[in-house]
Amino acid sequence: MTVTGLREAKKQETRQLISDQATRLFIAKGFEQTTIAEIAEAARVAKKTVTNYFPRKEDLAFDHQDEFVASLARTVAARRPGEPALSALRRDFLDAVERQDPVAGFAGPEFSRMIADSPTLSVCLRGLHDQREAALAAALADATGATPGDITPRAAAAVLGGVHRVLFARIQELTLAGRANPEIAAVVGPEAEQAFALLEPSLGGYARA
């Protein structure tokens, strides 16, 4: 491995260490009650190192937020030839349920409770859903060649993003009710099919590749 590669590996190792220690403290003490100084001490780094890697305290809790925000837009961009956006998004979500993907909501009871118990993190999560919807709208506009200001991609993204919000919340609800991930997947898979089927009459052929 090159010097540059070693340096990047070390940075990633430090970032993961900080994130892991922050999550541990957030779960044990609560998000609002945990300080950056405590996280730095637990990770054995300086406070400035923590903020260099994670500019906002919320970033420490949602360290996969970039992946979350880009996920729906990326699915639309990667849809198969002839495949509409709805079909691609449905297929991708069902695959995520089968994998019990944390980005889809399978984050486990401790992490889910941490978010539910924190007003700050709950607001932040809603903001991430908003950002994901905006990214999807941009991807749909690009996919359909929509003119600037055309409301159609934004309306479609609101509907498609809304289904994903409902399903994400459903996974969280079942998690907090004490259901294990395999059981949640068995429930949410058919519910997702039902939810996406509601959109078929209006969006079934929209943004076909």
PETAKA-V574606 format. One record per pair of residues at least 12 apart in sequence whose C-alpha atoms are under 6 Angstrom apart, sorted by the first residue. I is the first residue (numbers start at 0). J is the second residue. Records with the same first field share a line. If there is no record, write none. Layout:
I = J ; J
This chain:
17 = 42
18 = 59
21 = 38
26 = 113
68 = 130 ; 131
71 = 135
72 = 134 ; 135 ; 138
80 = 208
81 = 207 ; 208
82 = 207 ; 208
83 = 204 ; 205 ; 206 ; 207
84 = 206
96 = 184
104 = 167 ; 170
108 = 174 ; 175
132 = 156 ; 160
135 = 156
136 = 152 ; 153 ; 156
139 = 152
140 = 152
143 = 206
